[in-house]
Amino acid sequence: MQNCATRSDRLLELILFSLRDRGALCALVLAAYRVELTSLLDRVSSGSIGDDDDDREVAPQARGDRAGGSPARARAEGRRTEARISEEDAFLIYDLAGCIAEAAGAARLPVVRRDALALREKAAEVHAGGERAERDMFAAGLRVIDRILDAARAQPSPRSEPASKDLN
């Protein structure tokens, strides 16, 4: 019977440890999401995704067709340019923004949660809104990254506990 009590005490210690350091655990999860979001936005903005879309814009110009051309020319002529982000990438950003919003809710960070939900909304609008919506989504993504960094800076530094209190 004593062995059972020892195990349940360790389980209780683990639960109490998790509850006590909930903010630190949530900050760790948010930091991982921040890195993932940064990487995803960088990859998408660099044009490594959607290279086929660039071919679509250049080919008509090479034929002398005025319907094609660069996005700058399309803006100058008053035409709406389509977003270069693939639907799959927009969905990845949408999904990641939802995960960030959930983690921020668990960490009780309403500003981060609000901005993550705004990013999710912007990602959903990318294909309907064209290049303007794409820029808005990138701006919202950068705002989420900044908010996560601000929240991490605002947290108190982790306290060091004696090695005897570590959970093995």
N, C-alpha and C positions, 0 to 999 in steps of 0.2 A: 504494500500500500504506500509506503514511503516513496518508492520510485515513481509512482504515478503523481504524487504531489509535487515532486521535483520537476517533472516534465511540465505540469500545468503552470508552475511558477515561472519557468522559462518562457512558456508561451505568453503568459501575462506580461513578462518583462519585454518581450518582443512587441506586443501590442502597445504597451505604454511607451516604448521607445519610438515606435512608428507615429503615434499620436503626438508625442512631444516634439518630434522633429518633422512634422507634417510640412511645415513651410520650407524646410531645407530640401525635403524630398520632392516637393512640387517645383521648387526652383531648379533642381537638377533636371527634372523632366522638361521644364520650359527651356532650359539652356540647350538641351538636346534638340528640341523642336526648333529653336532659334537657328541652330547650326544647319539643320535640315532645310529650313525655309530660306536661309541665306544662300545655301548651295543651289537650291532649286531656282530661285529668282536669278541668280548669277548665270546659271546654265541656260535658262530660257531667254534672258536678255542678251546673251552673247550671240544668239542666232544659231547656235549649234543645233537647236531644235527648229524645225520649220525651214530648213535649207531648200526644200522643194518649193516652198512658197516664194522664195526669192527668184527661183527659176521662172515661176509663173509671171513675175513682174518684169523680168528682163527680156524674156522671149518675145513678147509683142513689140517691145521697143526696138529690138534688133530687126524686126520685119518692117519697121517704119509705121507701125500701127499706133495712133495717138491714144488709143484706149488703155494701153499699158503704160509702163514707165515707172518711175520711182514714186514712193509715197509722197515726197516733197512736191513733185510735179502734180500729183493728184490733188494735193491740198491747194496748190496754186490755181488749179483749174476748177476748184470747188467740188471735187468728187470726194466721197467718203472712202477711206482706205480700210481694208479689212484687217482684223487683228492677225498678227503673225504667229500667235501662240496656238498650238494645237489644242484640240478639245481635251485630249488626254492630260496635257500639262495643266490646263485650266482646272480640270477636275482634281489633279494632284494638289494644286494650291488650295482649292476649295476644301478638300478633305483635310489637309494639314491645318488650315485655318480653324476648322471645326475642332480638331484635336487640341489646338492651342487654347481655344475658347473654353473647352472643358477643363483643361489643366489649370487655366487661370481662375476659373470658377472654384475649383477645389482649393486653390491657394488663396482664395479671397482677394483677388486682384481685379476689381471691376473695370478699371481703365484698360488693362491688357485684354480682358474678355471682350469689352465693347469694340476695341480696335480689331481684334481677331474676327469678330462677327462682321464688321464692316469689310474686312479683307475678303471674307467668304462671299459676301454679297457682290463685291467688285469682280471676283473671279467668276461668279455665275453670269455676270453681264458682259464678259469679254467678247464673245462672238457676236452678240447682238449689237454691241456698241462700237466695234471697230477699234481703230488705233487710239482714240481718245480714252476708251474704257480700259484699254491695255495700260496706258500711262497711269490712269487712276488706280489700277490694281497694283502696279509697281510701287506707287507712292504709298498706298495703304500697307503693302508688305513691309516697306522700309519703316513705316510708323510702328508696326507691330514689333519689329526687331528692336527699335529704339525703346519702346515701352518695356519689353522684357529686360533689356539691359538696365534701364532705370530702376526697375523693380529689384533686380539683383544687387544693384549698388545700394539700395535703400535697406536691404536686409542686414541685420546685425551679423557680424563675423561669427563663424562657427566656434563654439566654445570647445576647448580641449578638456577631455575628461581623462581620468587615470585609466591606464590599460586594464585594470582589474574590473572595470565596469563594461568592457567590450562584450558584445554577444558573440559567442563562438559559433 
